[in-house]
Amino acid sequence: MRGRTRAAEAPPWVPFEDRRRARDEKREAVLRMAVKMFLDEGYHRTTLNEVAARLNITKPALYNYFGSKEDILIECYRLGQEMFETSFAEIESESGSGIDKLRRLITAYAHVMMQDFGMCLVRLDDRELAAEARANVRAAKRNYDMAFRTYVARGISDGSIVPCDPKLATLTITGALNWIGHWYRPDGALPAATIADEFAVRLTQGLATR
């Protein structure tokens, strides 16, 4: 009898942490489906009805996680930015010469460009965003540019990189890296790690001092 009383007194709802975890997982599922459709079919051609249908949920259910398609796009950009910023913070905390850190940054950025949320940064048009969100995305892109310039300049200063124009060197490097987001396919012949390492070597061959 006592055992039955305890069972009857147990709360009939899911604990808060479990509910929050389930909600986070569903929200992530919406994001991953949406970003895949944005990249495969285009932002304009993707509707929230189609995203909901792919997830086997209703459109009203999708609104539990995002208020609009633009909100999803903003979050896609944010996640791509977060991947880069996390990598940069790790590299910045490590020791090494300018050329060493530049190579690590190239490798990290290449990996970002081979993930859906990273591809958003170069394949989706930020002009789709409202002014404030667009300004935030563009400010983040300027920060990426500055990170590369900083390591090129640092390498020139410490002698690990030949004297050059950091801005032009950065444009060359980021131009090549950004294009990865257009041509990379997960089922391609080369694994992501091989591609990233190769880019780090090739893009710094003309910069490293002998």
N, C-alpha and C positions, 0 to 999 in steps of 0.2 A: 504494500500500500504506500509506504514512504517513498519507494522508488518511482511509483506512478505519479505521486504528487510533485516530485522534482521535475519529472518530464513535462507534466502539465504546466508547471510554472516557467519553463524555458521560453524565452522570447520567441514569438513566431516569425520574426523578421530576420533578414540576413544582417550580420554585423556590419557596422558602418564601413570598416576598412575593406571588407569584401565587396560591398556595394561600390565603393569608390574605385577599387581595383577593376571591377567588371566594367564600370563606366569608362575608365581610362583605356581599357583594352578595346572597347567598342569604338571609342573616339579615334584611336590609332588605326583601327580597321577602316574607318571612313577615310581617314587621311591617305592611307596606303592605296586604297582603291582609287580615290580621286586623283592622286598624283600620277598614278599609272595611266589613267584615262586622259588627263591633261597632256601628258607627254606623247601618248600613242595617237590620240585623236584630235588634240588641240583644245585649248581652254574654251574658246567660243563654241565649239561643236559639242562639248560635254555639258550635259544638263544634270541638275540634281536628281531629277526623276531617273535618269540612267544610272547614276551612281547608286541610288537607293535600290534600283532593280538588281544591279550586279551583286549587292550585298544581301538581297532577299529581305529587305526591310521596306517600310513605307516612307514616303517623303516626309510626312510629319515626324516620324521617328528620327530621321536624320537631323531635323531641326533641334533635337534635344542636345546636339553636340556642336552644331555650327548654325549661325543665323543666316548665312548667305554663301553663295559660291565664292565671293570675294574673300570672306573670312577664311575659307579653306585655303585659297591661294596665298593669303598673307601668312598662314601657319606653315605652308609648304616652304615658302621663302625663309621663314624664321628658323625652321629646322635645318635647312641647308646652311644658313649662316652660323648656326650654333655648332655644327660639325666643324666648320673651318675655324671658328674662334677657339674651340676646345683644343684643336690640334696646334694652333698658333701659341696658345698659352703654355702647352706642354713643351714645345720647342723653345720658347723664350726662357723657360725655367732651366733648361739644360745648358751645359757648357759646350764650347765649340767655336771654331772660327766662322767668319762670315760665309765662306763657301760651304762649310759643313751644314750650317743652319739653313742656307739657301737650298741645298739639296734635300734636307729633311722637309722643308716647306713644300718643295715641288712634289715630293713623294706623297705628302699628306693631302695636298690640294688635288693631285691626280686621283687619289682614292675618293675624295669627296665628289669629284666629277663623274665617278663611276657608280654613284648611288642616286636613286630617283630624286631625293630632295636636293641633292647637289646639282643635278642636271637642271632643276628648276631655275637656278640662278642664271643659266645661260640660254636655256631653250624657251622659257616663257617670257612674255613681254610685260615688263613692269608698268607699262603705260595703261594696263588694264586696271591698275590700282587707283584708289582715290589719292589725292595730293599728299596727305600726311604719310600714308603707308608707302607710297612711291618714294618719297624723300628719304624715309628710313632705309629702304632697300638700297637706294643709290649711295647713301652714306656708308652702309656696310660694304658695298663694293669698293668704294674709295679706300676703306680701311684695309681690304685685302691687297689692293694695289700698293698701299703704303708699307705693308708688311714686307712685300718683296723688295721694294726700293730700299727699305731699311737694311736688309741683309746684304744687298748688293753694295750699298754704301759702306757698311761695316766691313765687308770683305776687302774693299778698296783700301780702307783705312788700315786694316791689319795685314795687308799684303797678300791675302789669299785669293784675291780677285784682281785681274788686270784693270788699270784705269779705263773707265768707260763712263757713258752717260747712264746713271741708274734708271732714269725714266725710260729710255729706249730699250735698255736691257730687260726691264720689267714688262714692257709692252710685248716684246718678242716672246718671253717666257709665258706670260698669261694668255697670249693669243693662242699659242700651241696647246696649253693646258685646257683652256675653255672649249676648244674644239673636240676634246675627248667626250664631252657631254653630248655631242651630236652623233658621233660614230660608234661609241662603245656599246657592245652587246654582251650581257652576262654569259651567253652561250658561245662566245667567240673562241678562236683558237688559242688565245693567250690568256692566262689568268690575270686578275687585276694586279696582283703584287708584282708580276713580271713587267707589266706595262708601266706601273708607277716607278719602279726601279730604273727601267730603261729611259724614261723621260728625265729622271734626275741626272743620269749620266750624260745623255745627249744634249740637254739644254744648258749644261754648264761646261761643256768641253771647251768652248771658246772663251769662257770667262775665267777659268781657274789658271792661276800662275803655274808655270812649269818649274 
